[in-house]
């Protein structure tokens, strides 16, 4: 599901319910135009469905909207990969 705040901000729901280390999250990919960044700054946001804290994992920047879409298709429904990125954010590249 894609949501949009403005043309410089895109959100894509990658998982509605994802269990990671005993907690449950919804996972969104947020892409935004940022000052000093060519293209789009991308972040995975793990939104808790309980009393745990939100987790953010920075992804490499995307040069174009097409690259953002490609990354969404790659990660959408890829629960094992999303869990891996949650546990080891340095492997986000």
Steps between C-alpha positions, in 0.01 A plus 500: 500500500650832399427815694622845413529823697635710215703449184816506712387228745396140425399220737448138402368230735727197465348282774184534708611259773861393539634320806857596591668375817172447685336832402256575219542788254352656190781587258504802266759619253515880516669687215544875514684774321752642743729800496846399385385163362489419130177312437315340792607421858346161590425364847326187625272582791393215729185625674428306820165334563567495874706671764842473329677791330488594133808386306645684197751352255663725240525358149731626226367807317302445181591704192148495355136419569545185290776387736269560800232286331757229427603488866132483608440202269815333632399536867118479485397177670866390541458428870832320549693789341308757708585307818865483393512878446332554838766293674802615295432850359857525366395247232236736359710568189 
